[in-house]
Amino acid sequence: MTEPRTYRGRSVQDRRRDRRRRFCESGIELFGTRGYAATSVAAVCKHAALSSRQFYEEFEDREHLLRTIYDEAEDAASAAVVQAVGEAFPVASSIDTVLEAGIAAFVDRFSTDPRLTRICFVEAVGVSPAFERHRAQRRVRWGESLAGIASAGIERGLISAGSDPLLWTGFIGAVNAVIVEQVNSDVLTANDTLRVMRALLRHGVLG
């Protein structure tokens, strides 16, 4: 069996993972502070202290880097929501409690790093037709997850009937708009976003 090639005690795979991580960290910093449009591949490489050749070994282009960061942030937020909801269901007396746990986990996940909030809800918007289709697919997945929570609530007797799927679509769109307002405001906070999400659920989707 051929041993993996190493350099200074590290395998090629480890060094590539490290390179990719450094590019992503630089993308988060620059896209999340300067903005995507104002950040070139050269700027990302300079910040990461890596070469453009190394960049293009990991990513097709700058948009590919943005999509990678976006997907990782969305996946982490989704995992946090799933975990919070899973922990809330066994002890919940109402679907409100379950959904509150889920939206709190979502808001908390993004509020820990305002750069990711800006990237996912501001910088990723309108990048390209392909990216807009990708964002639409992610919204569909969020809608399916929320509808799945509601279905689980029916099975557990916490609600009597499922909600209109179109209401979930409207909820997701409204949440995105509220978060954009928060990002662009000097006074709004994650608590304001959480407050509005609660109101939209209780008085809108759940009726």
ChimeraX attribute file (.defattr): number of C-alpha atoms within 10 A of each C-alpha:
attribute: neighborCount
match mode: 1-to-1
recipient: residues
	/A:1	3
	/A:2	4
	/A:3	6
	/A:4	9
	/A:5	10
	/A:6	12
	/A:7	9
	/A:8	5
	/A:9	8
	/A:10	11
	/A:11	14
	/A:12	13
	/A:13	12
	/A:14	13
	/A:15	13
	/A:16	14
	/A:17	13
	/A:18	12
	/A:19	19
	/A:20	19
	/A:21	13
	/A:22	18
	/A:23	26
	/A:24	19
	/A:25	16
	/A:26	19
	/A:27	29
	/A:28	24
	/A:29	17
	/A:30	20
	/A:31	24
	/A:32	21
	/A:33	16
	/A:34	12
	/A:35	18
	/A:36	21
	/A:37	10
	/A:38	10
	/A:39	16
	/A:40	14
	/A:41	18
	/A:42	14
	/A:43	15
	/A:44	26
	/A:45	19
	/A:46	14
	/A:47	16
	/A:48	19
	/A:49	13
	/A:50	15
	/A:51	13
	/A:52	15
	/A:53	9
	/A:54	14
	/A:55	21
	/A:56	12
	/A:57	12
	/A:58	16
	/A:59	15
	/A:60	10
	/A:61	12
	/A:62	19
	/A:63	17
	/A:64	13
	/A:65	21
	/A:66	23
	/A:67	17
	/A:68	15
	/A:69	21
	/A:70	21
	/A:71	16
	/A:72	14
	/A:73	18
	/A:74	19
	/A:75	13
	/A:76	15
	/A:77	20
	/A:78	19
	/A:79	15
	/A:80	21
	/A:81	24
	/A:82	19
	/A:83	14
	/A:84	20
	/A:85	21
	/A:86	15
	/A:87	14
	/A:88	19
	/A:89	20
	/A:90	10
	/A:91	10
	/A:92	15
	/A:93	13
	/A:94	15
	/A:95	22
	/A:96	17
	/A:97	15
	/A:98	23
	/A:99	24
	/A:100	19
	/A:101	21
	/A:102	25
	/A:103	22
	/A:104	20
	/A:105	22
	/A:106	21
	/A:107	20
	/A:108	17
	/A:109	21
	/A:110	20
	/A:111	15
	/A:112	11
	/A:113	12
	/A:114	15
	/A:115	21
	/A:116	24
	/A:117	22
	/A:118	23
	/A:119	25
	/A:120	24
	/A:121	18
	/A:122	21
	/A:123	19
	/A:124	20
	/A:125	13
	/A:126	11
	/A:127	14
	/A:128	11
	/A:129	10
	/A:130	11
	/A:131	17
	/A:132	14
	/A:133	11
	/A:134	14
	/A:135	19
	/A:136	12
	/A:137	12
	/A:138	15
	/A:139	16
	/A:140	15
	/A:141	13
	/A:142	17
	/A:143	20
	/A:144	15
	/A:145	16
	/A:146	20
	/A:147	18
	/A:148	13
	/A:149	21
	/A:150	22
	/A:151	18
	/A:152	16
	/A:153	22
	/A:154	15
	/A:155	12
	/A:156	16
	/A:157	13
	/A:158	19
	/A:159	17
	/A:160	12
	/A:161	13
	/A:162	16
	/A:163	16
	/A:164	11
	/A:165	14
	/A:166	11
	/A:167	17
	/A:168	23
	/A:169	17
	/A:170	15
	/A:171	18
	/A:172	19
	/A:173	12
	/A:174	15
	/A:175	17
	/A:176	16
	/A:177	15
	/A:178	19
	/A:179	25
	/A:180	17
	/A:181	16
	/A:182	19
	/A:183	19
	/A:184	11
	/A:185	10
	/A:186	8
	/A:187	8
	/A:188	14
	/A:189	14
	/A:190	18
	/A:191	14
	/A:192	14
	/A:193	21
	/A:194	21
	/A:195	12
	/A:196	15
	/A:197	22
	/A:198	17
	/A:199	12
	/A:200	19
	/A:201	18
	/A:202	15
	/A:203	9
	/A:204	15
	/A:205	18
	/A:206	18
	/A:207	8
